[in-house]
Every structure is written in C-alpha cells, then in structure tokens.
Amino acid sequence: MKLRNVPTRLATGAYIVHTGWEKWHGDEERAAAVHGMAANAFPAFNSMKSTDFLKRLSVGELALGAALLTPFVPPALAGAALTGFSGGLVAMYLRTDGLHKPGSIWPTQRGVAVSKDVWMLGIGLGLLADGLRSSKRD
C-alpha cells in the first residue's frame, strides 16, 4: 500500500465497516427501508426478503471495508471493489425519483445523504488508476 493511499483507504474503509456493522444489527423496519430503495432502483432485488437483503448487504460492506483497511490488498483490487460498490449506490441515486431534481443530477433535500456516495466512486477510481499506473511501472 502506498503511503498516499492510507488516508483515503483508512477513512473510507472505516466508514464502510461501520455502516456494515450497523446494518448487521438492523431491525425489520430498517431492512424494509433499505431493501425498498434498492428494489425500486434494481427490480431484481424484489424477490429477496428484506431482512436477507440487509444481511447480505452488511456482509458485502464489512468485506469491502476490511479489504480497504488491509494493507496487503493491492490498490487496484481495493479500488475496483469500491468502484463497483459505489457505482451501484450512485446508480440507485440516479434511478430513484425524489432524490434528485427532475432532469438533473443535483440532489433534492431528501437526496443529499445518498448523493454524497459519489465521493466513494471518486476514491475507488483513484485507487484503481493508481494501482494500474503503479503496476505498469513495476
């Protein structure tokens, strides 16, 4: 792991581990809310039980956060995983009416919290680019 990647991997990894841990302990009401938003954006999730969805999402977040926090996971791999995860969150934001202004990418008041996931997409792409650049020079 490059020293320049430590702050972003530490901050992002710790944040994702925390949200995964909270989802692991989420109740049925939280499961229904999270599942409902995801299923609205990605209809393939409709067939899952909301509590199963929340547990699986939790495990994914815990694994991703751990990968970001683990020094021997290459930046390109950590970046690719973070880009995939955050890309899904940004797609959900864009596919959910009421989170952004009609005909615009800019968030409504309700969408501000979700729109902020774009920072993780930027970090993921940065780690991926840095990792690919470094491996070409090695």
C-alpha positions, 0 to 999 in steps of 0.5 A: 500500500502506498503511503498516499493511499492510507488516508483515503483507504483508512477513512473510507474503509472505516466508514464502510465497516461501520455502516456494515456493522450497523446494518448487521444489527438492523431491525425489520423496519430498517431492512424494509427501508433499505431493501425498498430503495434498492428494489425500486432502483434494481427490480431484481432485488424484489424477490429477496426478503428484506431482512436477507437483503440487509444481511447480505448487504452488511456482509458485502460492506464489512468485506469491502471495508476490511479489504480497504483497511488491509494493507496487503490488498493491492490498490487496484483490487481495493479500488475496483471493489469500491468502484463497483460498490459505489457505482451501484449506490450512485446508480440507485441515486440516479434511478430513484425519483425524489432524490434528485431534481427532475432532469438533473443530477443535483440532489433534492433535500431528501437526496443529499445523504445518498448523493454524497456516495459519489465521493466513494466512486471518486476514491475507488477510481483513484485507487484503481488508476493508481494501482494500474499506473503503479503496476505498469511501472513495476 
